[in-house]
Amino acid sequence: MDIRYKIVINIMALVFLIILARLYFLSIVSHEEYEKEARRNITRIEMLVPARGQILDRNNQPLAINSLGYSISLSPYLGRKNNLDTLDKEISKIVSLLPNLDAKQLKDNYMNLYSSYNHNYIKIVNYIPYEEMHRAYTILTQSDNIKVSNAIKRYYPNNSLASHVIGYIGSANDNDMQKDESLRFVGLVGKSGLERYYNDFLQGELGYIKTKVDVLNQTVEVIDENLANKRRDMTLGIDIRLQKILDTEFAGKAGAAIVMDAHSGEILSSGSYPEYNLNYFIDGISNEQWNELINSPNNPFLNKMINGTYPPGSVVKMGVGLSFLEFAGINEYTIIDTPAYLEVGNRRFRDWKADGHGSADLIKALRRSVDVYFYKLSQKIGDEKMASTLSTMGFGEKTGVDLPNESSGILPTKEWKLTNRGEPWLIGDTIITSIGQGLFLATPMQVARYTALLATSKLPTPHFVKKLGDEEILFESKDVLNDFQKSKLSSIALGMYQACNEKDGTAYKATSASPIPLACKTGTAQVVGIPQDIISRIPESQMEYYHRSHSWITAFLPYKNPKYVITILVEHGGSGGNATGPIITNIVKKMNELGYFKNNTMDAKN
């Protein structure tokens, strides 16, 4: 046989054997793997994200809502090499109709998410407002490669109002996604305020729809579905009408204000000032806006209600006075000599009144804020008993308010000072602690809660949320006082009443116009020093202002039938009554106008 013929026969036989081997591999060895791949290619799972719950005030007025618009997605197959020209053409079409979009950014968005294993449309634009999409919608939806879907964007209709309470949402980062895998689909998460604290509720639960698709990615059959839960709305105790009054009163000022139900702890209005526009953070804050906020010496990002810690000054004198009644062997009518100063060693601790008050019982000491009364009796009971009473009343601990990252403040003791300062406790520490100065630091929320305790004998949990969905949320009030302490609250209240309603009371001039009788106490907290990072942001012309003392007033009302607590701090306001009294008076007038006292005519002044 011709050698050439043999070679041809052998080559043909070899090719035939190779083909047989390949057929065996494809049909037998790789059958299971290709079967899995085929199933993967025809099954598509689309995650369904529910609309984020709205946040409403007590009268169902919107505080955080969702604006309706559209998103744009592209076919998952345009990233293949032979389809890249089509990808560019579709993106060019989108940009020609929506010129505010950037073609390069859209392509980057697509390619960052592209995968040969992905069979779901790839979202390249998260949100386009309805009015912008209206003209482009008909043209874009004619393309099989472009998918236009309904979309929502968070919107805060009142801009900066209650910004530290409501908070804002932003893009979820890797740390967020590690804690909650669903955020890989949701994409957004609460970053501050109630948006963060109640994020899991507002976000809702993911759903899904599993479908069979053909080679053109068209749905053939729905295999399984679990529809996303309905939107979860949240209702607050906040009254937006009162909130607007706080904003008006704090225009040009820094500080905090809280209006709270004295019994339940439900907060009716509350603010930290200055505030900031929540909508800045939805589309990305500009460098100019960011620099303006971070360079302000008034710390607009600090939630001063729960994170601002200040010497409470004379507003703690009610709690200290209650400790005197229990441990100093006196009653509320025991007269104590109160000269212009108390001399201890070579140091004089002076009263705020240059020539002193002569003498005082506890009622007068509260009405006139007699410092020497507290200096003297604090020496008699000592720091431990005083701190024990104040601790019972909630100082030095978190209030439990439903906002993230609350501060505890500092209730100084011998142990605390030694541990944190490495210094021994001195007699002077006891003296200045008795008037809320020195190492003593408290938040406005702690002072408001403590004032509610004085009014009702119960220590409530301050809270903003009234209802989650249709479910009303109840918070705990603690019964922390013993029977003796409760029996003396009426005497404490009398001293507070006189501070606002007797002509020699420290708050009389500033609060006498209130239509509802208050029981109140003013306070002045000295500014010991200004942090260096703040000093660098303060113009020299304003330096004197930032050395001025902080001003407090805290009150419950009506005096004989306590329903509400109002606590106000004005940073660098000077004397407490002058800076805070007019604010609290205007708040009470608005509450009266809105009908908060209408059920009992005895609440009003005669």
Secondary structure, DSSP 4 states (H G I P E B T S, - for coil): --HHHHHHHHHHHHHHHHHHHHHHIIIIISHHHHHHHHHHHHEEEEEE-PPPPPEE-TTS-EEEEEEEEEEEEE-TTTTSGGGHHHHHHHHHHHHHH-TTS-HHHHHHHHHHH--TT--SPEEEEEEEEHHHHTTTHHHHTT-TTEEEEEEEEEE-TTTTTTHHHH--EEE--HHHHHH-TTHHHH-EEE-SHHHHHTHHHHH---EEEEEEE-TT--EEEEEEEEPPPPP--EEES--HHHHHHHHHHTTT--EEEEEEETTT-BEEEEEEES---GGGGTS---HHHHHHHHT-TT-TTS-TTTT--B--GGGGHHHHHHHHHHHSS--TT--EEE-SEEEETTEEEE-SSTT--EEE-HHHHHHTT-HHHHHHHHHHHHHHHHHHHHHHTTTTS----SSSS----B---HHHHHHHH-----HHHHHHHTTT-TT-BB-HHHHHHHHHHHHHSSEE--B-EEEETTEEP---EE----HHHHHTHHHHHHHHHHHHHSTTSTTHHHHTT-SS--EEEEEEE------HHHHTTS-GGGHHHHTSPEEEEEEEESSSS--EEEEEEETT--SHHHHHHHHHHHHHHHHHHTTTTTT-GGGS--
